[in-house]
Amino acid sequence: MIKKDIKNEELSASLKKNLKLRKKQIVERDNQKIIGKRTAKIGIPRLDLDVKS
């Protein structure tokens, strides 16, 4: 299986909106010192989405 690189231009409008909302939620959770269960399980401190609009 070959992984394809996904560029921001190829994402649909609804997916871009969803990613922005998710990033906002994660930043708010980080500010409140809330650790998510899924990220704690896989050892990633926070989801890093560098989405440019």
C-alpha positions as MATLAB code, in Angstrom:
seq = 'MIKKDIKNEELSASLKKNLKLRKKQIVERDNQKIIGKRTAKIGIPRLDLDVKS';
ca = [
       0.000    0.000    0.000;
       1.368    3.421   -0.957;
       0.561    6.457    1.157;
      -0.349    9.556   -0.801;
       0.587   13.060    0.270;
      -2.536   15.118    0.892;
      -2.209   18.838    0.255;
      -4.527   21.446    1.741;
      -5.761   22.372   -1.751;
      -7.078   18.838   -2.233;
      -9.166   18.818    0.948;
     -12.879   19.502    0.752;
     -14.335   22.596    2.390;
     -16.140   20.565    5.045;
     -12.966   18.659    5.919;
     -10.997   21.904    6.252;
     -13.716   23.284    8.535;
     -13.685   20.103   10.614;
      -9.886   20.222   11.002;
     -10.011   23.863   12.107;
     -12.691   23.056   14.687;
     -10.697   20.074   15.958;
      -7.560   22.204   16.267;
      -9.523   24.836   18.225;
     -10.888   22.162   20.585;
      -7.410   20.724   21.162;
      -5.927   24.141   21.941;
      -8.731   24.793   24.446;
      -8.148   21.389   26.072;
      -4.406   22.079   26.291;
      -5.062   25.461   27.908;
      -7.265   23.765   30.509;
      -4.657   21.023   31.083;
      -7.075   18.304   29.940;
      -5.295   15.242   28.590;
      -7.232   13.251   26.013;
      -7.486    9.490   26.447;
      -6.547    8.620   22.879;
      -3.461   10.828   22.764;
      -2.337    9.557   26.164;
      -2.609    5.969   24.916;
      -0.439    6.539   21.874;
       2.002    8.839   23.641;
       1.388   12.007   21.644;
       0.992   15.101   23.839;
      -1.308   16.881   21.413;
      -2.456   16.698   17.848;
      -0.455   19.132   15.745;
      -2.384   20.422   12.770;
      -0.712   23.178   10.832;
      -3.741   24.028    8.744;
      -3.471   27.281    6.839;
      -6.663   28.896    5.633;
];
